[in-house]
Amino acid sequence: MNEQPENIRKYNQVMWDALVDLNDRWTVPVGAEVIARARRGEFSIVLTPAKPVPGEWFPNLQGCEVLCLASGGGQQGPVLAAAGAKVTVLDNSPKQLEQDRRVAEREQLEITTVEGDMADLSVFEEASFDLIFHPCSNSFVPDVRPVWREAHRVLRTGGDLLSGFCNPIIYIG
Ligand SMILES: C[S@@+](CC[C@H](N)C(=O)[O-])C[C@H]1O[C@@H](n2cnc3c(N)ncnc32)[C@H](O)[C@@H]1O
């Protein structure tokens, strides 16, 4: 079995920054036509690689305060912002966040980007968000329980947490 790197968060930061340079699929920002459609309320975003999230899973996005948790890359955050949400993207990779800022600037969208650890959301007050959008990212933390505790704390009562999970079978070599 492979040994875990000593500092998992740092390891993942270096790796995801490198994946941006390699144009990995999960780091490529959406184009202008995707944003134009989202402004008309037509959008399709994913939590898992293949299936779009059903539209009825989303609350009314107009003015909805959304935390895109470990969801940098200029993908879901800008789309949700174009659809009317007030979006904050928290991610551990400066280069992934740069992708969100690049789309925001190009499309004149307001998006807040925060570099941080999904397991420590202390930068946010409790009950700050109506929706947390958390794609398949929790496989990058050694213990997922702090992520859920923090998500619960920063989510408003009645808010929604949408999360994707990797089946461990994908790691079988
Ligand atoms: C698969 S990508 C998710 C973003 C992508 N837009 C998507 O649709 O899946 C995984 C993301 O998790 C982030 N990440 C890894 N460890 C993290 C941590 N401890 N805290 C916050 N983000 C983390 C990475 O930087 C990367 O942007």
The ligand as an SDF file (V2000), in Angstrom:
LIG
                    3D

 27 29  0  0  0  0  0  0  0  0999 V2000
  -12.4090   17.2770   -8.8100 C   0  0  0  0  0  0  0  0  0  0  0  0
  -11.9190   18.9590   -8.4190 S   0  0  0  0  0  0  0  0  0  0  0  0
  -13.4970   19.7010   -8.1580 C   0  0  0  0  0  0  0  0  0  0  0  0
  -13.7320   20.9050   -8.9720 C   0  0  0  0  0  0  0  0  0  0  0  0
  -14.3640   20.7020  -10.3030 C   0  0  0  0  0  0  0  0  0  0  0  0
  -14.8820   22.0110  -10.7440 N   0  0  0  0  0  0  0  0  0  0  0  0
  -15.4420   19.6330  -10.3980 C   0  0  0  0  0  0  0  0  0  0  0  0
  -16.4430   19.8250  -11.0250 O   0  0  0  0  0  0  0  0  0  0  0  0
  -15.2740   18.5170   -9.9100 O   0  0  0  0  0  0  0  0  0  0  0  0
  -11.3750   18.7630   -6.7490 C   0  0  0  0  0  0  0  0  0  0  0  0
  -11.0930   20.0990   -6.0980 C   0  0  0  0  0  0  0  0  0  0  0  0
  -10.8910   19.8950   -4.7040 O   0  0  0  0  0  0  0  0  0  0  0  0
   -9.9230   20.8450   -4.2910 C   0  0  0  0  0  0  0  0  0  0  0  0
   -9.3900   20.4330   -2.9860 N   0  0  0  0  0  0  0  0  0  0  0  0
   -8.5780   19.3670   -2.6890 C   0  0  0  0  0  0  0  0  0  0  0  0
   -8.3490   19.3230   -1.3760 N   0  0  0  0  0  0  0  0  0  0  0  0
   -9.0030   20.3820   -0.8170 C   0  0  0  0  0  0  0  0  0  0  0  0
   -9.1590   20.8580    0.5180 C   0  0  0  0  0  0  0  0  0  0  0  0
   -8.5880   20.2460    1.5520 N   0  0  0  0  0  0  0  0  0  0  0  0
   -9.9390   21.9420    0.7170 N   0  0  0  0  0  0  0  0  0  0  0  0
  -10.5180   22.6090   -0.3230 C   0  0  0  0  0  0  0  0  0  0  0  0
  -10.3890   22.1880   -1.6020 N   0  0  0  0  0  0  0  0  0  0  0  0
   -9.6620   21.0790   -1.8470 C   0  0  0  0  0  0  0  0  0  0  0  0
   -8.9180   20.8370   -5.4200 C   0  0  0  0  0  0  0  0  0  0  0  0
   -8.0720   21.9740   -5.3880 O   0  0  0  0  0  0  0  0  0  0  0  0
   -9.8330   20.7640   -6.6400 C   0  0  0  0  0  0  0  0  0  0  0  0
  -10.1470   22.0400   -7.1450 O   0  0  0  0  0  0  0  0  0  0  0  0
  1  2  1  0
  2  3  1  0
  2 10  1  0
  3  4  1  0
  4  5  1  0
  5  6  1  0
  5  7  1  0
  7  8  2  0
  7  9  1  0
 10 11  1  0
 11 12  1  0
 11 26  1  0
 12 13  1  0
 13 14  1  0
 13 24  1  0
 14 15  1  0
 14 23  1  0
 15 16  2  0
 16 17  1  0
 17 18  1  0
 17 23  2  0
 18 19  1  0
 18 20  2  0
 20 21  1  0
 21 22  2  0
 22 23  1  0
 24 25  1  0
 24 26  1  0
 26 27  1  0
M  CHG  2   2   1   9  -1
M  END
$$$$
